[in-house]
Every structure is written in structure tokens, then in C-alpha cells.
Amino acid sequence: MSRREKIRQSTIEEIKAIARRQMAETGTGSLSINALAREMEMTPSGFYRYFASRDDLVTDLIVDAYNSLGDAMETADTSQPRDDYPARMEATLIAYRAWGIEHPVDFELIFGTPIPNYQPRDDLTKPVGLRSLGVIFRILADALAAGGLHPMPEHLHLPPRLHVGLPASAAIPPEAAALPEVVVYVGLVGWSRLHGLLTLEIHRQMDHFVSDPEVFYHHEMRSLMRSVGMLAGEKTP
């Protein structure tokens, strides 16, 4: 990378850092190019030499956030023995919560209220957006193939009109593209429950009800894992 390219990349990263701080202070929906340009000591027209529009900046921030979350969960998964499915799942779900707590602005950016008038670039955001769920699905699929996943009857027999599956843009290896329906269903149910707890925790809506949100999250995580026979030595009846 040339010196000019390094300077340009450094400026882009500075713009994104200021944008994140601005969103932390005033909310993701109030991102202001004029305010950002002032802090960068450049004109608004100077900003557009780095991003063609506000939406391009927002898209870049969303992609960064999704990749950061995906990296955290993939690293947690690979830190555990490949055949220890409960340890892989627990480490991955703990990493999910830790990332959300440590990156509340990014969490809000990708999971919160849509930014007014933002036109999403699904071709850029959807593939990376599925990275984190892809980790959960892979662990469940590996466990199922090895006899380490024991879904309950209601997981196996869905209502006739209900069908679940991954979109074509899912960022998982080709060999995992045709995941069993039960894997996708169990993964979505577990993720939605824990994601709901984490969202309430980040928004400080659990404070009056739970003495320790982290302990509550871990308790519910293990309850979910136990329900599909993913805790060591435990199987559903």
C-alpha cells in the first residue's frame, strides 16, 4: 500500500470512529455528515471524497459491525475441541453476549431501530450479517451428525405450514447449504431467546427484575442447550 493509500485509509477509519462516537452520543438515527465533517476539520464536500453518501458510510459501519461479531463468534468456536459440541456452543454464545456488551453502538446499528431514510445495500450486508448465525448452525449440524444433538418432538414436527431454512446468501460453507430443517429451527429459537435477553440487558430494562443479567443469560443459555441434549452427559427424554 502506497503512502497516499495509507493516509486515505487512516482518514476513512477516523471518519468511522467519529461516526460511532456521534451515534453513541445522539443515537444511530442522528448521524450528521455536517457535524462529522466539522470535527474532521473538513468541508462536507471533502467528506464525499471518502464516502459517496451518508448511506455508504452507514453501510460500511454495518459491514464492519457484522464482521466484528462474526469474528468474535468464530474465534470462540475454534478455541474449543472440534468434537466438544457443548463447549463450542457455550463459548460461542458467551462471545455473542460479550460482543454486544462491549459494542453497544454496533449492536444497535445492526439490530436496533432502522435508520430513517437509509437505503440498505442488502448485497453487501446480508452475507456478512449471517456469519454469526452461521457459526451456531454449524455447531448444531456437527452435533446432530455426531449424535450429540437430541431435539424434542416439537422441534422435529413443525406445523404443516411452517418451513424454515437458510437464504442463499448465508455465509456458510457450500457443504452446509442444505442444513436439516431441525438445525435451522433450533438455532433460530435459541438465538431469538438469548438475543432478546441481551437486547433487554443492553437497554437496561432488566435492572429492576434480575440481580445479575450475566448469570441470568448463562442460566438460560444452559437451559436451552439442555433442552436439545447439548450439555455433557445430558439428553432429553
C-alpha positions as CSV (number, residue, x, y, z in Angstrom):
1,M,0.0,0.0,0.0
2,S,1.4,3.4,-1.0
3,R,1.8,6.3,1.4
4,R,-1.2,8.1,-0.1
5,E,-3.3,5.0,0.2
6,K,-2.3,4.6,3.8
7,I,-3.3,8.2,4.6
8,R,-6.6,7.7,2.8
9,Q,-7.4,4.5,4.8
10,S,-6.4,6.2,8.0
11,T,-8.8,9.1,7.3
12,I,-11.6,6.6,6.5
13,E,-11.0,4.8,9.8
14,E,-11.0,8.2,11.6
15,I,-14.3,9.2,10.0
16,K,-15.9,5.9,11.0
17,A,-14.6,6.2,14.6
18,I,-16.1,9.7,14.9
19,A,-19.3,8.4,13.4
20,R,-19.5,5.7,16.0
21,R,-18.9,8.2,18.8
22,Q,-21.5,10.5,17.3
23,M,-24.0,7.7,17.3
24,A,-23.2,6.7,20.8
25,E,-23.9,10.3,22.0
26,T,-27.0,11.1,19.9
27,G,-28.3,7.8,18.6
28,T,-27.8,5.9,15.3
29,G,-30.6,7.8,13.5
30,S,-29.0,11.2,14.1
31,L,-25.7,10.7,12.2
32,S,-24.8,14.1,10.7
33,I,-22.4,14.5,7.9
34,N,-22.0,18.2,8.6
35,A,-21.2,17.6,12.3
36,L,-18.8,14.8,11.3
37,A,-17.1,17.0,8.7
38,R,-16.7,19.8,11.2
39,E,-15.0,17.5,13.7
40,M,-12.7,16.2,11.0
41,E,-11.9,19.9,10.1
42,M,-13.0,19.3,6.5
43,T,-15.9,20.6,4.4
44,P,-18.9,18.4,3.7
45,S,-17.7,18.2,0.1
46,G,-14.3,17.0,1.4
47,F,-16.2,14.1,3.2
48,Y,-17.6,12.9,-0.1
49,R,-14.1,12.2,-1.3
50,Y,-14.1,9.3,1.1
51,F,-17.8,8.2,1.1
52,A,-20.2,8.9,-1.8
53,S,-23.1,9.4,0.6
54,R,-24.2,9.1,4.2
55,D,-25.7,5.7,3.2
56,D,-22.4,4.5,2.0
57,L,-20.8,5.4,5.4
58,V,-23.7,3.7,7.3
59,T,-23.3,0.5,5.1
60,D,-19.6,0.4,5.8
61,L,-20.2,0.7,9.5
62,I,-22.8,-2.1,9.3
63,V,-20.5,-4.4,7.4
64,D,-17.7,-3.7,10.0
65,A,-20.1,-4.5,12.9
66,Y,-21.3,-7.7,11.4
67,N,-17.8,-8.8,10.6
68,S,-16.6,-7.9,14.1
69,L,-19.4,-10.0,15.6
70,G,-18.7,-12.9,13.2
71,D,-15.0,-12.8,14.0
72,A,-15.7,-12.9,17.8
73,M,-18.0,-15.9,17.5
74,E,-15.8,-17.8,15.1
75,T,-12.8,-17.3,17.3
76,A,-14.7,-18.6,20.3
77,D,-15.9,-21.6,18.4
78,T,-12.4,-22.5,17.1
79,S,-10.9,-22.1,20.6
80,Q,-12.7,-25.4,21.7
81,P,-12.1,-29.0,20.7
82,R,-14.0,-29.8,17.4
83,D,-15.8,-32.8,19.0
84,D,-16.9,-31.0,22.2
85,Y,-20.1,-29.5,20.9
86,P,-21.4,-28.3,24.2
87,A,-18.1,-26.4,24.8
88,R,-18.2,-24.9,21.3
89,M,-21.8,-23.8,21.7
90,E,-21.3,-22.3,25.1
91,A,-18.1,-20.4,24.2
92,T,-19.8,-19.1,21.0
93,L,-23.0,-17.9,22.9
94,I,-20.9,-16.3,25.6
95,A,-18.9,-14.5,22.9
96,Y,-22.2,-13.2,21.4
97,R,-23.2,-11.6,24.7
98,A,-19.7,-10.2,25.4
99,W,-19.5,-8.6,22.0
100,G,-22.9,-6.9,22.4
101,I,-22.0,-5.6,25.9
102,E,-18.6,-4.3,24.6
103,H,-20.0,-2.8,21.3
104,P,-23.5,-1.3,22.2
105,V,-23.4,1.2,19.3
106,D,-22.6,-1.5,16.7
107,F,-25.2,-3.8,18.3
108,E,-27.8,-1.0,18.0
109,L,-26.7,-0.3,14.5
110,I,-27.3,-3.8,13.2
111,F,-30.1,-4.9,15.5
112,G,-31.9,-1.7,16.6
113,T,-34.4,0.6,15.0
114,P,-33.7,1.2,11.3
115,I,-32.1,4.5,10.5
116,P,-34.6,6.9,8.9
117,N,-34.3,7.2,5.1
118,Y,-31.4,4.8,5.0
119,Q,-31.4,2.7,1.8
120,P,-29.8,-0.7,2.8
121,R,-27.3,-2.4,0.5
122,D,-28.5,-6.0,1.0
123,D,-25.9,-7.3,-1.4
124,L,-23.2,-6.1,1.0
125,T,-24.8,-6.5,4.4
126,K,-26.8,-9.7,4.2
127,P,-24.0,-12.2,3.5
128,V,-21.9,-10.8,6.4
129,G,-25.0,-10.5,8.5
130,L,-25.4,-14.2,8.5
131,R,-21.9,-15.0,9.6
132,S,-22.7,-15.1,13.3
133,L,-25.8,-17.3,12.9
134,G,-23.7,-19.5,10.6
135,V,-21.5,-20.4,13.5
136,I,-24.4,-21.5,15.6
137,F,-25.9,-23.5,12.7
138,R,-22.5,-25.2,12.0
139,I,-22.1,-26.3,15.6
140,L,-25.7,-27.7,15.7
141,A,-25.2,-29.5,12.4
142,D,-21.9,-31.0,13.6
143,A,-23.5,-32.2,16.8
144,L,-26.5,-33.7,15.0
145,A,-24.3,-35.6,12.6
146,A,-22.3,-37.0,15.6
147,G,-25.3,-37.9,17.7
148,G,-24.7,-35.1,20.1
149,L,-28.0,-33.2,19.4
150,H,-31.3,-34.6,20.7
151,P,-34.2,-32.3,19.7
152,M,-37.5,-32.6,21.4
153,P,-40.6,-33.8,19.5
154,E,-41.9,-30.3,18.9
155,H,-38.6,-29.4,17.3
156,L,-38.9,-32.3,14.8
157,H,-42.6,-32.0,14.0
158,L,-43.4,-28.4,12.9
159,P,-46.8,-27.2,11.9
160,P,-47.6,-28.1,8.3
161,R,-47.5,-24.5,7.0
162,L,-44.2,-23.7,8.8
163,H,-40.9,-24.2,6.8
164,V,-37.6,-22.9,7.9
165,G,-34.3,-22.7,6.1
166,L,-31.3,-20.6,5.2
167,P,-31.3,-17.9,2.5
168,A,-29.0,-18.5,-0.5
169,S,-26.7,-15.6,0.8
170,A,-25.9,-17.4,4.1
171,A,-22.2,-17.2,4.7
172,I,-21.5,-20.9,5.4
173,P,-19.5,-23.5,3.5
174,P,-21.3,-25.0,0.4
175,E,-21.4,-28.4,2.1
176,A,-23.6,-26.9,4.8
177,A,-26.0,-25.1,2.5
178,A,-28.7,-27.9,2.9
179,L,-28.9,-27.9,6.6
180,P,-31.6,-30.1,8.2
181,E,-34.7,-28.1,9.0
182,V,-34.4,-29.1,12.7
183,V,-31.0,-27.5,12.9
184,V,-32.2,-24.2,11.5
185,Y,-35.3,-24.2,13.7
186,V,-33.4,-25.0,16.9
187,G,-30.8,-22.4,16.0
188,L,-33.4,-19.7,15.4
189,V,-35.3,-20.5,18.5
190,G,-32.2,-20.4,20.7
191,W,-30.8,-17.3,19.1
192,S,-34.1,-15.4,19.3
193,R,-34.4,-16.1,23.0
194,L,-30.9,-15.2,24.0
195,H,-30.9,-12.2,21.7
196,G,-34.0,-10.9,23.4
197,L,-32.3,-11.2,26.8
198,L,-29.2,-9.4,25.5
199,T,-31.2,-6.6,24.0
200,L,-33.1,-6.1,27.2
201,E,-29.8,-6.1,29.1
202,I,-28.1,-3.6,26.8
203,H,-31.2,-1.3,27.1
204,R,-31.0,-1.6,30.9
205,Q,-34.5,-3.0,31.0
206,M,-33.5,-6.0,33.1
207,D,-32.1,-4.0,36.0
208,H,-35.2,-3.9,38.2
209,F,-36.0,-7.6,37.7
210,V,-32.7,-9.6,37.7
211,S,-29.9,-9.3,40.2
212,D,-27.2,-10.3,37.7
213,P,-28.1,-10.2,33.9
214,E,-25.0,-12.2,33.1
215,V,-25.9,-15.0,35.4
216,F,-29.4,-14.9,34.0
217,Y,-28.1,-15.1,30.4
218,H,-25.8,-18.1,31.3
219,H,-28.6,-19.9,33.1
220,E,-31.0,-19.5,30.1
221,M,-28.2,-20.5,27.7
222,R,-27.6,-23.8,29.5
223,S,-31.4,-24.4,29.8
224,L,-31.7,-24.1,26.0
225,M,-28.7,-26.4,25.5
226,R,-30.1,-28.9,27.9
227,S,-33.4,-28.8,26.0
228,V,-31.7,-30.3,23.0
229,G,-29.3,-32.6,24.8
230,M,-26.3,-30.5,24.3
231,L,-24.9,-30.4,27.9
232,A,-22.3,-33.0,28.7
233,G,-23.9,-36.3,29.7
234,E,-27.4,-35.0,29.4
235,K,-30.1,-36.0,26.9
236,T,-33.7,-35.1,26.5
237,P,-36.1,-37.9,27.4
